[in-house]
């Protein structure tokens, strides 16, 4: 049987006073409970998990999660038995390929912090990149600035275009721009070294535009693919939506890892098996150019894959536009999003800004931080090896975030708050005892805190901000909201890139921690917790808002657990009523059933209509119940409202 759970509304608008359950049998009630109250979210008494007392909630969640883990492990076992490589194929198909663009972003973007020490090393291009004797220092510094500016432009532009023209178009153009940018980076040259720096910098800018578009496109398409189009809700969405998106996002960490590992290998190959300076111009050129040529091949394949294998990427967006009778960009949804979800934008954009102060500042200037841990060396290899360890620690954080982000007892909001708090502590402690921790006797403690800050950044705000910036907003405006939040986040990266050039290492540790504290407070006040929330239920609420009937919605999307502290303070949670919502959903299902019967009688075939369910959705008991009570329920369509108190005719709102 299909798991209907939380059908999106398009049928009757009930006031909540009318009880549609007429002489319902126990068997029919059992079927409706199965469809409306799935056992991963409700107990046998029909109580929603967030309504349970804390001890009972913990027992319910732990029990079901254990059962689900057992089911997944059994499925993996069956796959392995049938074909030992099939689990790997499944992982690549569902997580690696959707996150390939972000993997390339991690590979190229963070190569700046890896390559620049090699350019400035003895024997390489030190007079240009190190002492600035023959190159303009402003252009050297602009290698970090302009790439971030390009990313910001891509995030805003592609976010808007992704909601206007569709997800598939955005995915294809992102990969195409990144491919062109990589070709330019690989072939960058000029008659002078300063000219080469300028070419290299603008190539990074163009590449950044493509990378920027990856953020809203990867998050929205990955999330919507997990949910699917139409009204059918699945356990995959409720239980694993966060994991699906963050597992694609963690490819960013693998991109960093492979970039660092490949640079070490290439330098050893082209520098005669030695990592010690001086490095020849030829060795440095081959190392950096080949390191960009390799991902260019993968990006070209990504262009092909998105063009020919992802033709349905815009399906849910198209369905949402059709339901709202919108073509092109949905400006009305943008207006309503700002009106109803403005504080959420503060949380997603502000939280991302604070996170990127930590994340990109850490990565762009990692050689300086690691230089404190490992002072005095002129070779780039030791620092690269330290960074490889740091990235490995980060990957542990990425994966742990992926595994726990859907856990109802921890989830998105707690993960982000604890991550911010941990980074605050791990930066402020060495900041005020800098000389103590950088001394030989205590350098290991400094090293541990630096690596732990990377871990909690991934097992915290870096993973969560990417997910929630798409998740807490409705489909028609999701890419725009995500792109805007990500762009504000990259302003944090730009802040770090500019600020870090003018302050010393210790001052960085004085300044940065407070952004962790600010991020924690923004999360606490303005970010709703969507852990365990059926995304279809959020879309259902949005349809009520879209038609001016916010107060008529009573489902779990306005449960106090799934609202921010600010939204609860404003009283949004007062609309939640589980019993009224149950009756509403049955009436909405009745409307779908009647539409199906009408379509069949008119012999028009509604298989391609997202608003009409196929007949196979309805069990015999459900159909029997609706047929038996058909004359007792008003048949309402669109925005009509019925006065259940007086029984009067529908009126237009």
Phi, psi and omega in degrees: 000145180286139177276099187280329186006130173047065177296142179289142186279138170207358183260229188290150174253105183264151181278343182101346180274336182273133178258109184281357186271092184262117175045046183284136179278165179298322180293319178295319179297321178298320178294315180296321177299321179297319182283321189263329183237077183298148188288351175278348182238342183231146176275184185294340178269004179080020180269128179293145187303324182284347177271351183283151171301155190302319181292315179294322178298314180298319179294316181297311182295314181297319180296314182289321178298322178295319178295320179292321177297319177297318179298316181293319178295322177295320178296319178296320178299317178295321177297316181295322180294321179286322181202110185303336181266354185295324176298323178294317178299319178298315180298315180296318184293322187264340185233316184289309182296314177300331181261010184300321180297319178287332173296318177293325177298313179297323180296309187276314185301314185275000173291340179302309180295338179273320188279323185302319176298328177290319177299322185272358183289158178304134178087346182267249181238043184300325180291342177262302187272342183260301183261348179063027180293321184246001180231152180284122183299325180298319179291326176298314179292331181292345177301327176277320185294308189291328176296318179294321177299317177300319179298317180300315179299315180297320182296315181288312185295310183287331175301315179291312181295328178295326175280338182271304185263342178121158182294318185299317180299317180297319180296319181292314183291328176300309182297322180295314179296319179297322179296315178297318179299320179292323175299318179295319179295320180293322185261004186303129177193166177198177181285341176231160179293326177294322176297321177297318179300318180296316178300313181300318182294315180290331175295319176296324178299311180297316178300322180299324178300316178294317179298319180302319179294337180296328184298299181293326183288316180293317182295311184289315182292320178297318180292316183289331174292326178291325183277318183087167180270175178075207186251352185287120179261148184233158174296330178303320178291310185292322187265332191226015181298314180297318179297320181297316182288314183288334176291329173286320181295325183293352172299339173302318178293319177294326176298316177298317182297311182292327176298313181292317180296319181291321177299318178299313181296315182294319180296320177295323180292311187274351179248034172061035175079006180242143177259007184269143176286167005282148179260135179284158176303319183296314181298317180294317180298313181296320181299310185287323182289318178294326179296334176269331181292323182298310178293339177299323178296314178296324180292323176298319176296324180296323176301313179299311186298316182289332180286318189252344185243358182233047184288343181258016185297335184260013189298314182290323176298316179299320179295319180296319178294321180297318181297324181270001181056050182240137169239147182078213183274134184273084182293330179293321177294325177297315180297315181292326178297316178297322182291312187266331186240020179305313178299331177293324175297323176299318181292313184288318180286313181294319178296320179293322177300311180297320180296318185287338171302316177289304193294306184284328174298318178299316186281316184293330182241032183296328181296326179289317180296314181291333176298329176290320180290322184233072186283156169092347182277142177261344178280145178279340187298312180302317179293323177296321179293320175299319180294324178298320176295318179299317179294322177299319176297319178299319180298324175300318177296317177304310184292320178296322175298317180298322182285329187253355187291339178260002179288121187293340180272350179231282168070194190296307191292314178297321180299317181290317180296315181292322177298315177298316182296319180295317179296322177302312182293317185289343176262325186283329180297306178290337180297318183267358174226045190297310181297325179296312185282338179270358175291156184302324183290336186237011183296330179294324177294320177298316180299316180298317180293322179296314180293321178295327177296323176294319180298310184287339174292319178282316176278056185176234192295328183295320178284318186290318182300322179297321182284306190289337180295340173260324191289327187272006181239156182287159184305313187298338185236012188297313182294323178297313181296319179294316179298318178296314180298316180295323179294318176297322176300317180290339170297328174295319177297320179294320176302315180295317182297321180283310185298319185292342177284345188242001179230153182278178185301313183295320180297326176301321179287339173285320189277313192297319187305327185292337174290331174294318178294318179296318179298321178297318181291319177299318179297314182299320187276318195242352183264124174284157178259107182266010177299125179079358179276128176294120182296331175297329179291323176294320177294326177296316177299320182299324179295325175294315178298317184299329181259015175076027184233045183306317185288348180276350180270133184231015187276187188289347177293343174249018172295137181308330179296327184261013177246159177283167176301321179294317180294321176294323177298322179285351176089016180298326182292349182292342181282346184291128177207107187297319182291316178296322179294322178300315180293321178300316183296323177296319178293324177293321176294323177299317179299318177297317180297316180295323177295322178296315179296321180294318179297320180294320181292330179274354177055045179258346178065101182261025185298331183264003183266119182294337184270359181237128181280144172293150185298337182291343179294325190271127174283167180298321181293320179294314180298319180297317180296314181294321179294320183290328185252013187303316184286346183271351183245131177297137177265107185243147181227147173066233187260013183292146178236146183240134178274097183288340179290317186258343183075019182285170182291157179298150176230151180280141176260000000 
